[in-house]
Amino acid sequence: MSEPIKLVAFCGSLRKASFNHMALNAFIERVPAGVSVETIEIGDWPLYNADIQATGFPDKVQAAQKAMLAADGVVFATPEYNYSVSGVLKNAIDWLSRMTPQPFAAKPIAIMGATMGLLGTARAQYHLRQMMVFLDGRPVNKPEVMIAQAQNKFVDGKLTDEATGKMLADLGAATMLAVRHARAVAHIK
Ligand SMILES: Cc1cc2nc3c(=O)[nH]c(=O)nc-3n(C[C@H](O)[C@H](O)[C@H](O)COP(=O)(O)O)c2cc1C
């Protein structure tokens, strides 16, 4: 029996009726047995400011880092704002990137995104992947979960599109494999 796998998740949208929140919930409902997901709220973190950092990292940033260091991987649900990730998500990444140990390093990173537009947050996701490469994370390459026209795929907060459900389940399975691979490599070292 494999050890349980813990993931921490971030959603880049703050609004109540967020399709990205719905997508993240649908992902959580489909993760393989033995995988758990803790969602970290980032909406009330201060804007990154090196002067604040100099007086100490905010408690919520420290708590997020601790949860990430205790976890095996990271999950992002990102909206696309002006062809990139939302400010709130970038702010959280900026804070966490300044911490030691830097908590994205060597972690499998699962990425999904939902938009009412036609490209399913593709442009935002490629920015996010680029950020994760800089931070030495291990973005899961496939499947790329780009949920276009999200307004047609959720009803009353629940995912109704079967193909999207399958992609989310496949992302959970791929992330589990990436964690197992990372554990095996750590064992060999
Ligand atoms: C400031 C802003 C910029 C946006 N830019 C884009 C964009 O570049 N591409 C896109 O597909 N949708 C864009 N949208 C639409 C959002 O993707 C859409 O509102 C989506 O539902 C937001 O995610 P949420 O439902 O999780 O809040 C933008 C929305 C806002 C508020």
The ligand as an SDF file (V2000), in Angstrom:
LIG
                    3D

 31 33  0  0  0  0  0  0  0  0999 V2000
   -9.8080   41.7780  -15.1370 C   0  0  0  0  0  0  0  0  0  0  0  0
  -10.3050   40.6350  -15.9950 C   0  0  0  0  0  0  0  0  0  0  0  0
   -9.5840   40.2530  -17.0940 C   0  0  0  0  0  0  0  0  0  0  0  0
   -9.9990   39.1810  -17.8720 C   0  0  0  0  0  0  0  0  0  0  0  0
   -9.2250   38.7610  -18.9000 N   0  0  0  0  0  0  0  0  0  0  0  0
   -9.5130   37.6120  -19.5520 C   0  0  0  0  0  0  0  0  0  0  0  0
   -8.6210   37.0580  -20.5020 C   0  0  0  0  0  0  0  0  0  0  0  0
   -7.5600   37.5630  -20.7810 O   0  0  0  0  0  0  0  0  0  0  0  0
   -8.9550   35.8740  -21.0740 N   0  0  0  0  0  0  0  0  0  0  0  0
  -10.1350   35.2110  -20.7780 C   0  0  0  0  0  0  0  0  0  0  0  0
  -10.3870   34.1420  -21.3190 O   0  0  0  0  0  0  0  0  0  0  0  0
  -11.0060   35.7400  -19.8740 N   0  0  0  0  0  0  0  0  0  0  0  0
  -10.7260   36.8990  -19.2560 C   0  0  0  0  0  0  0  0  0  0  0  0
  -11.5600   37.3940  -18.2890 N   0  0  0  0  0  0  0  0  0  0  0  0
  -12.8080   36.6710  -18.0190 C   0  0  0  0  0  0  0  0  0  0  0  0
  -12.5910   35.6390  -16.9110 C   0  0  0  0  0  0  0  0  0  0  0  0
  -11.7940   34.5710  -17.3780 O   0  0  0  0  0  0  0  0  0  0  0  0
  -13.9210   35.1040  -16.4250 C   0  0  0  0  0  0  0  0  0  0  0  0
  -14.5940   36.1720  -15.8240 O   0  0  0  0  0  0  0  0  0  0  0  0
  -13.7930   33.9380  -15.4880 C   0  0  0  0  0  0  0  0  0  0  0  0
  -15.0790   33.4860  -15.1850 O   0  0  0  0  0  0  0  0  0  0  0  0
  -13.0450   34.3320  -14.2210 C   0  0  0  0  0  0  0  0  0  0  0  0
  -12.8240   33.2060  -13.4180 O   0  0  0  0  0  0  0  0  0  0  0  0
  -13.7680   32.8560  -12.1710 P   0  0  0  0  0  0  0  0  0  0  0  0
  -15.0920   32.4230  -12.7390 O   0  0  0  0  0  0  0  0  0  0  0  0
  -13.0630   31.7200  -11.4900 O   0  0  0  0  0  0  0  0  0  0  0  0
  -13.9020   34.0640  -11.3080 O   0  0  0  0  0  0  0  0  0  0  0  0
  -11.1940   38.4950  -17.5320 C   0  0  0  0  0  0  0  0  0  0  0  0
  -11.9270   38.9090  -16.4090 C   0  0  0  0  0  0  0  0  0  0  0  0
  -11.5000   39.9600  -15.6540 C   0  0  0  0  0  0  0  0  0  0  0  0
  -12.2930   40.3520  -14.4220 C   0  0  0  0  0  0  0  0  0  0  0  0
  1  2  1  0
  2  3  1  0
  2 30  2  0
  3  4  2  0
  4  5  1  0
  4 28  1  0
  5  6  2  0
  6  7  1  0
  6 13  1  0
  7  8  2  0
  7  9  1  0
  9 10  1  0
 10 11  2  0
 10 12  1  0
 12 13  2  0
 13 14  1  0
 14 15  1  0
 14 28  1  0
 15 16  1  0
 16 17  1  0
 16 18  1  0
 18 19  1  0
 18 20  1  0
 20 21  1  0
 20 22  1  0
 22 23  1  0
 23 24  1  0
 24 25  2  0
 24 26  1  0
 24 27  1  0
 28 29  2  0
 29 30  1  0
 30 31  1  0
M  END
$$$$
